[in-house]
Amino acid sequence: MSIKSNLQQVRSSLKSDVQLVAVSKYHPVSSALEAYEAGQRVFGESREQELRIKYEQLPKDIQWHFIGHMQTNKVKYIAPYIAMIEAVDSLKLMKEIEKQAAKHDRTIDILLELHLAQEETKSGMLPEECLQLLEDGEWRAMPHVRIRGIMMMASNTDDRERIKSEFLRAKELFDTIKERYFMDDESFDVRSYGMSNDYLLAQECGSNHVRVGSRIFSE
Ligand SMILES: *Cc1c(COP(=O)(O)O)cnc(C)c1O
């Protein structure tokens, strides 16, 4: 199967209001270009250096999403061009994004990464940590950071019921956060969960932003 046909197949299975992020990490520039030529414009990468190479070589109308764990000291490299930083898991990181975005006179979209999986290894904030961060309110004084929604990764398991319950929990937390802090803010509208193996289940559970890599670019 070609990248183009994989992409068409994934797209045709998504509802029209679901954003597809093509995760090109570990795949060459030529593969990302193939997806671009098939019409894809939103791409996800998880390493700063790899992202930089792709950013430099690929067309400039691509929207790049940083989907991996973001180290504070790397924010300055991506701040000039990144469209969205998806895995924001601390106030410290938010402050650095604010500082770097301000330098470039930009507003950077971010997602709050939630830790809902029953695994030690997964990153992100526990629900109570995330709610506390919002309650503390420092983010309100960050005009160059726009909180667009939440992001999470489900447990790495074959147990569909468990994955489903984590997705539903993510949807529930999104609704809570929306109601408490962003009721009048239309731009708080992103629920980023679902990857190659579970994006259809994620969509059923309220995701409107799926990050799909191997299903498009092959294993
Ligand atoms: C790699 C990665 C993906 C894509 O995973 P696939 O299983 O290849 O679709 C999605 N989200 C994050 C955060 C990733 O690191």
Ligand as a Chemical Component Dictionary entry (heavy atoms), coordinates in Angstrom:
data_LIG
# 
_chem_comp.id                   LIG 
_chem_comp.type                 NON-POLYMER 
_chem_comp.pdbx_formal_charge   0 
_chem_comp.three_letter_code    LIG 
# 
loop_
_chem_comp_atom.comp_id 
_chem_comp_atom.atom_id 
_chem_comp_atom.alt_atom_id 
_chem_comp_atom.type_symbol 
_chem_comp_atom.charge 
_chem_comp_atom.model_Cartn_x 
_chem_comp_atom.model_Cartn_y 
_chem_comp_atom.model_Cartn_z 
_chem_comp_atom.pdbx_ordinal 
LIG C1 C1 C 0 4.391 8.001  17.780 1  
LIG C2 C2 C 0 3.248 8.694  18.351 2  
LIG C3 C3 C 0 1.987 8.636  17.740 3  
LIG C4 C4 C 0 1.690 7.791  16.513 4  
LIG O1 O1 O 0 1.770 6.430  16.814 5  
LIG P1 P1 P 0 1.338 5.315  15.747 6  
LIG O2 O2 O 0 1.029 4.131  16.572 7  
LIG O3 O3 O 0 2.519 5.130  14.851 8  
LIG O4 O4 O 0 0.162 5.820  15.025 9  
LIG C5 C5 C 0 0.961 9.365  18.306 10 
LIG N1 N1 N 0 1.156 10.131 19.395 11 
LIG C6 C6 C 0 2.356 10.211 20.008 12 
LIG C7 C7 C 0 2.493 11.069 21.215 13 
LIG C8 C8 C 0 3.431 9.496  19.511 14 
LIG O5 O5 O 0 4.616 9.585  20.129 15 
# 
loop_
_chem_comp_bond.comp_id 
_chem_comp_bond.atom_id_1 
_chem_comp_bond.atom_id_2 
_chem_comp_bond.value_order 
_chem_comp_bond.pdbx_ordinal 
LIG C1 C2 SING 1  
LIG C2 C3 SING 2  
LIG C2 C8 DOUB 3  
LIG C3 C4 SING 4  
LIG C3 C5 DOUB 5  
LIG C4 O1 SING 6  
LIG O1 P1 SING 7  
LIG P1 O2 DOUB 8  
LIG P1 O3 SING 9  
LIG P1 O4 SING 10 
LIG C5 N1 SING 11 
LIG N1 C6 DOUB 12 
LIG C6 C7 SING 13 
LIG C6 C8 SING 14 
LIG C8 O5 SING 15 
# 
